[in-house]
Amino acid sequence: MMLSLLLSPLRGGTTGLLSGQVSPGPLASPHAELEGTLKCTKCHGGGKEAMPGRCLSCHQDIGWLADRGRGFHGTPAVKSQSCAACHPDHAGKDFELIKWPDGSRNRFDHRRAGWALTQSHAQARCEKCHDARFQASPAAKLSARKAPGGWTGLEPACTSCHEDVHRGALDQNCTKCHDAGKWTVTPGFSHDSTAYPLTGKHAQLKCGACHLDAKLSPKRDPQGNLIPVYKPVPHETCASCHEDVHKGQFGPTCSRCHSTVGWKQIDKQSFDHEKTRYPLRGKHATVTCAGCHRDFSTPEAKKPAFQTCGACHRDAHNGTATLAGKVVDCDKCHTVSGFTPASFTVEQHRQAKYPLEGKHAEVKCGACHQKETTTASATRWGSARVVIRPAFARCLDCHQDDHAGQLASRASHGECADCHRVSGWTPSTFDRPAHARLRLPLDGRHADVPCRACHGADRQGLPPLPKVSLGKAGFLFKVLEVECTACHLDPHKGRFAAGGPRAKPEGCLACHDSRAFRPSTADVGAHAKFGFALEGAHRATPCLDCHDELKNRPAVAPKRSTLVLARTSFPELRFESNRRNCVDCHQTPHGDQFDGRPDGGKCEACHTVDAFAPATRFDHTRDASFSLKGAHETVPCQQCHRVETVGNRPKTVRYRPLSGKCESCHGKESK
C-alpha cells in the first residue's frame, strides 16, 4: 500500500510551495524517464500553469494538429477536454496510456479523426498505414516518440502513402479518377471523355501499354522511372500504335476490316472482300473469317488456296461424282449459293445414261438421288451419303407398284412404261386398240367412259369390286363384267338374253350397239327375223305404232343412268305383240261387205302392204261376179260404187251386193 503523504506547502520567502511530494503511483513505461518525485513538475508544472500545456510541451505534434483542427485531437470535442481524461497515468508501467473511445484501437471509428476508412482502407490493418514510412506530415518531426511510427504524422494526400505511377504527369488529386477500392478501377474517369474512347480490347489494356510506349519517347524522373505521356498521344490511325501486317496492301484504315474487339474479328460490314482475288459469293459470304483463314498464324492460313472447291472442301461424294468417267470439282454440279439444289441441269442430265424427260424433268434431285443411312454408306458414297447413280433400268427401281402385282404375270412383269408415259401417270397409254385385244373392246360410248368408272374401287352404279389387294391406285384390271346386262339395266327382263323366251345369240347387240340404246339397231332386215317382215308401207311405220309399250316413253330419253345400281326405273319393254293380220292393226273401211267371202274378207286378197289404194291385187273380172269388159273398163269405180250408208256405217263405199243387170245402171237411158 502506497503511502500518499502530501507535504503541506510551506510558505515563506519566494518559494511559496514545496518542490516535492510523494508520487501516487509508477508512471507508464512511455513516461519512465519522468519517474521520480523531483520530476513531477515536468508534467504537473507549478503555480498556475495548467497540466495540458505541459503535455503539449512534449507532445508538440498533437499541439500542431490541434492548432490546425486536424486529426482526432483537432476536433472541438477533444480539444475541450483535459489530456488526462483519455490519457491517465501513475497506474503502473504496463498501463495503456490511451483510452480508446470505442473500446479498442481495432474498434476505433476513424471518422473521429476526420478521415473515414472506406473500401480497401477499411480492410487494412492499422499498422499498415500508421508506419514510419508514410509519416510525411510536419507533425511527425515534432513527435517526442523515440521509436518510429505512432498515430500521427500521416497526410490525407494519396501520394503520401502511395506511389504516383503517373510521375507527376497528372493532377496530384488522385480521387478525381480513383477511389479507395482498386487502382485499376477509375470510377471518376472515363476515357470516353477524351478524344479516343476505349472499346473492345483497348478497354482491357493497362494504361502503361499505351502511355509508356517507346514510340512516345517518355522521359524519366530523378529516380529513373519512366514518366507516362498522356498528351499528345497519336491515335489518328491504327498504324500509330500497331504494325501494318498487310504492308499497305489494303490502305492505312485498319478499321475497314478490323475492330477493337480483336484482330481476328473481321468487320464484315466494312471489309470489302471484292478487292481480293476471291470475292465472296453466296454461302461464302456468311462463313466466318476463321472458317477459311483459321488463326492467321501461318502464310497458308492468311492466304488459303481457292482455285478449286476441293482446296477447302472435302469430296463429300468419295469420288463417285463423275462426268464422262472423271471425278469433277464441286462447281460442276453446285454453286456457292448452297449445295442444294444442285446446279446440274436437265440439259446436262440428257448426256447421262438416263435423260430426264416429262415429269422427271421437274423432280427434285434428292427424290432420286437419296441419302443412304446404313453404316457403310459413308464409306461408299462419302459424307454426303447421296447415291449418285441409282438404279434406273426399270420404273419399279424407283416407283412402287401401285397395282399390287396384278400385272406381274405379264411378259414385262408389270413394267409401268407399258401403260404410262414420263409426261404423267394420266392419261394411261392403254388405248382402244390395246383394249380391243381383251374380252371387251371399247366401242361407241364405252370409248368415252373413264377407266375408273369400270376398274376403280370408287366406281359408281356398279357392284363393288372383289375384296382383293388393289394397290395404291385402287384399280382392278380383271373385272368380271363383260356382258351388257352385267352393268346396265335390262328393260326386257331377260326375254332376249340367253335362256330367255326369245333369246338372241348376240344378246343386247342384236338390237343395240355401244353408241346408244336409242335408237335401236333393229332395222327392217332384222325385223324379218322376229316373225313379221316389214314390207311396203310398214317399212316407214314408227315402232311405237305397233309396240304400245313404247308409247309411254318420252320422245327424247332423259339423261338417266342405266347402270344396275343407279336406282333408275324404266318401263318394261317385252315386245310380245301377237298381231299378224291386217285387221289386228287396221280398221276395215268396208264393214262386213266381204265377210261372206271364202277367205273371210282378208285385206291382202285385194291390197298389198305398199298402199291401200289402189287395190292392186283385186281383178274385177277374176274376183267379182261382174266382168269389166268393153266400155266398162274405162268407167270410174265411184260411178258404180257410190258412198252410202252400209249397215250402221255411214259414208261407206258400197262394193257389194250390187246388181249385175244392165238396167240397174242403164235402164233410164234406154227409155
Secondary structure, 3 states (H helix, E strand, C coil): CCCCCCCCCCCCCCCCCCCCCCCCCCCCHHHHHHCCHHHCHHHHCCCCCCHHHHHHHHCHHHHHHHHCCCCHHHCHHHHCCCHHHCCCCCCCCCCCCCCCCCCCCCCCCHHHHCCCCCHHHHHCCHHHHCCHHHCCCHHHHHCCCCCCCCCCCCCCCHHHCCCCCCCCCCCCCHHHCCCCCCCCCCCCCCHHHCCCCCCHHHHHCCHHHHHCCHHHCCCECCCCCECCCCCCCCCCCHHHCCCCCCCCCCCCCHHHCEECCEEEEECCCCCCHHHCCCCCCHHHHHCCHHHHHCCCCCHHHHCCCCCCHHHCCCCCCCCCCEECCEECCHHHCCECCECCCCCCCHHHHCCCCCCCCHHHHHCCHHHHCCECCCCCHHHHHCCCCECCCCCCCCHHHCCCCCCCCCCCCCCCCCCHHHCCECCECCCCCCCHHHHHCCCCCCCHHHHHCCHHHHHECCCCCCCCCCCCCCCCCCECCCCCCCCHHHHECCCCCCCCCCCCCCCCCCHHHHCCECCECCCCCCCHHHHHHHCCCCCHHHHHCCHHHCCHHHCCCCCCCCCCCCECCCCCCCCCCCCCCCCCCHHHHCCCCCCCCCCCCCCCCCHHHCCECCECCCCCCCCHHHHCCCCCCHHHHHCCHHHHCCEEEECCEEEEECCCCCCCCCHHHHHHHHC
